[in-house]
Amino acid sequence: MNLYITSGTPDFLVKLKEKHQGENMILMNNNESSLLVHETDKKTVFSSPRKYEVIDSAGSLDHEGFAVLNNIPVTDEGRPLFEDRFLNRPRLIENEPGFVAIRVLRPLSSNTYIIMTIWENEGAFENWQKSKAYEHAHKKRGTEAGIDGARPNIFESASYVSKYYIEK
C-alpha cells in the first residue's frame, strides 16, 4: 500500500477530492496549510505528490478528527534500525480512547519518515500524551537504549510535528 500527499489551497483540494470520490482520500487543514492524502495500492491521481510506502498500519482513514504527523528525517544508514524499532513497537496506542488510525510511512522520494496518527479529536491525542501507554512507548527516549540515543546518530536533522483537522 502506498500513501501520497499533496498540498494546495483548501478549495482546490476539495475539488480534487470531489472529482475522485471513489478514491480513499482525506483532507487535512490547519491555520498554515492544507493537505490531501491519498491511500491506494494503485497509481495516485496527484500530479506531483510526496510518495510513501505504508510499512505499518492500523485503523482506517475514512474518519473526521485530528491528525498528527511526526516528520522524522533519517539517514540512509539509519533506515533499517528506525524501521525495526517501529515495526516492533508495543502497539499500545491502538487501545487508547479516541484512537482512530496509525500509518508508519517510508519515504520513497525523500529522507523523512512520517508517523501519522488520527484521533477522534485533539483532546484524545492530548490524553494519549499523558497516558501510561505513551510513557511506555517513549520510555527509552533520550537513553542509549532509545532510538534517539543510538550510535551512530541515525537522524539527519531534527524531527518536527504537524497537526491538522480532518473534515468529511
C-alpha positions in Angstrom: 0.0 0.0 0.0 1.2 3.5 -0.8 0.2 6.9 0.5 0.6 10.1 -1.4 0.4 13.7 0.0 -0.2 16.8 -2.0 -0.8 20.4 -0.8 -2.7 23.3 -2.1 -5.5 25.7 -1.3 -8.4 24.2 0.6 -10.8 25.0 -2.4 -8.5 23.3 -4.9 -8.1 20.2 -2.7 -11.8 19.9 -2.0 -12.5 20.0 -5.8 -9.8 17.3 -6.4 -11.2 15.1 -3.7 -14.8 15.5 -5.1 -13.5 14.7 -8.6 -12.1 11.4 -7.4 -14.8 10.3 -4.9 -14.1 6.6 -5.4 -10.6 7.0 -4.0 -9.6 6.8 -0.3 -8.7 10.4 0.4 -8.7 12.7 3.4 -8.5 16.4 3.5 -6.4 17.9 6.3 -6.3 21.6 7.3 -4.7 23.8 9.8 -4.0 27.6 10.0 -1.0 27.4 7.8 -1.6 24.7 5.2 -3.9 22.1 3.7 -3.0 18.6 2.6 -4.9 15.9 0.6 -3.8 12.4 1.5 -4.5 9.5 -0.9 -4.0 5.9 0.2 -4.1 3.3 -2.6 -2.4 0.2 -3.9 -2.8 1.7 -7.4 -1.4 4.8 -9.1 -2.2 8.1 -7.5 -4.3 10.8 -9.2 -2.0 13.5 -7.9 0.4 15.0 -10.5 3.4 15.6 -8.2 2.9 14.2 -4.7 5.2 13.3 -1.8 5.3 9.5 -2.0 5.4 7.0 0.8 5.1 3.3 1.3 2.9 2.2 4.2 5.1 -0.2 6.3 2.8 -0.5 9.3 -0.9 0.5 9.8 -3.9 0.1 12.0 -7.4 1.6 11.6 -8.9 3.4 8.6 -8.5 6.9 7.2 -12.2 7.5 6.5 -12.9 9.5 9.6 -13.3 13.1 10.8 -10.9 14.0 13.5 -7.4 15.3 14.4 -4.2 14.2 12.6 -0.7 14.4 14.0 2.2 13.9 11.6 5.5 13.3 13.2 8.1 14.0 10.5 11.4 12.3 11.1 14.4 12.8 8.8 16.5 9.5 8.9 19.9 8.8 7.4 20.2 6.1 4.7 22.3 4.0 7.2 19.7 4.5 9.9 16.7 3.3 8.0 16.9 -0.4 8.9 17.2 0.4 12.7 14.5 3.0 12.5 12.1 0.7 10.7 12.9 -2.2 13.0 12.0 -0.1 16.1 8.7 0.9 14.6 7.7 -2.5 13.3 8.4 -4.0 16.7 6.7 -1.3 18.8 4.4 -2.4 21.7 1.2 -1.4 19.8 -0.4 0.2 22.8 -1.6 3.3 21.0 -4.2 1.2 19.2 -6.0 0.6 22.5 -6.2 4.3 23.6 -9.6 6.0 23.8 -10.2 8.2 20.8 -7.5 6.4 18.6 -8.7 6.1 15.0 -5.6 5.1 12.9 -1.9 5.0 12.5 0.4 4.9 9.4 4.1 4.4 9.5 5.3 5.9 6.2 8.6 5.1 4.5 9.6 8.0 2.2 10.0 7.0 -1.5 11.4 10.4 -2.6 13.0 12.0 0.4 14.6 11.1 3.8 11.7 12.0 6.0 9.6 9.2 7.5 6.1 10.2 8.8 4.3 8.6 11.7 0.7 9.7 11.1 -1.8 9.2 13.9 -5.5 10.0 13.6 -7.6 10.7 16.6 -11.3 11.4 17.1 -10.4 14.9 18.4 -7.5 16.9 19.7 -8.4 16.1 23.3 -8.0 12.3 22.6 -4.4 13.0 21.3 -3.6 15.1 24.3 -4.9 12.4 26.6 -2.7 9.8 24.9 0.3 12.1 25.5 -0.5 12.0 29.3 -1.2 8.2 29.3 0.8 5.3 30.7 0.8 3.8 27.2 2.6 6.9 25.9 5.0 6.8 28.7 5.8 3.1 28.0 6.1 3.7 24.2 8.6 6.5 24.8 10.4 5.2 28.0 13.8 4.7 26.2 13.7 8.2 24.7 16.9 10.1 25.5 18.8 7.0 26.7 21.4 4.9 25.0 18.8 2.1 24.5 16.4 4.6 22.8 16.4 5.2 19.1 17.5 8.8 19.7 20.5 7.6 21.7 21.7 5.1 19.1 25.2 5.4 17.9 25.9 6.5 15.2 23.2 9.0 15.1 20.5 7.8 12.6 18.8 11.2 12.4 19.7 13.6 9.6 18.1 16.6 11.3 15.6 17.4 14.0 12.1 15.9 13.7 9.0 18.1 13.7 5.3 17.7 14.3 2.4 18.9 12.1 -1.2 18.9 13.3 -4.3 19.1 11.2 -8.0 18.8 11.4 -9.8 16.4 9.2 -13.3 17.1 7.8 -15.5 14.8 5.9 
